[in-house]
Amino acid sequence: MARGGIVDEIALSEVLRRGGLAGAALDVHQEEGDNKISPLADLSNAILTPHIGAMTIDSQQEIGRRIVGIIDDFSCSD
C-alpha cells in the first residue's frame, strides 16, 4: 500500500479475524501519529511497521545517488 487510507483497516481486520486472508503487513496506516492505534494492532496475523518501508540500505543509497544527480544537474546548468 502506498498511502494510508487506501485500505479500510476496519474491514481488513474483520477479514483477518475470519480467516479470509492469511495475513497482512502495512507500513502506512489510515491514521498515524501519537495515540493512534490501528484496529489491526492486536492481531497476530498482521504486521505493522512505523512508516519505515523505505529505510533499507539500497533505498538510502539510491536516494543519495538521486540527490547527487540533482545537485550536479543544478550546478552544471547555465
Secondary structure, DSSP 8 states (H G I E B T S, - for coil): --STTSS-HHHHHHHHHHTSSS-EEESS-SS-STT---TTTT-TTEEE-SS-TT-SHHHHHHHHHHHHHHHHHHHH--
